[in-house]
């Protein structure tokens, strides 16, 4: 089972989610850690190759954008509460920036 590495503010954001949402996110990420796809997800090619979004609806819509294509870890790039039908540009930019930094770190 892969471990999770929380990048940027993703862990603090999830810690701020209500308990039901945290539990649901944790269950979804456990599936990913075990090599399975979450029950509700969406590919995020605008962020990068192999990047997905876990979607949890517990009253509000909670999201964790992650990448699991590497052999060592599942990387949580960004977590947020979705407030609009389309993912907000600042949330996409935060995930893109974390992914770019991760790729740079892995190359060096």
Beta strands, then each sheet from edge to edge (+ up, - down):
strand 1: 3-6
strand 2: 41-43
strand 3: 51-57
strand 4: 61-67
strand 5: 73-82
sheet 1: 1+ 5+ 4- 3+ 2-
end
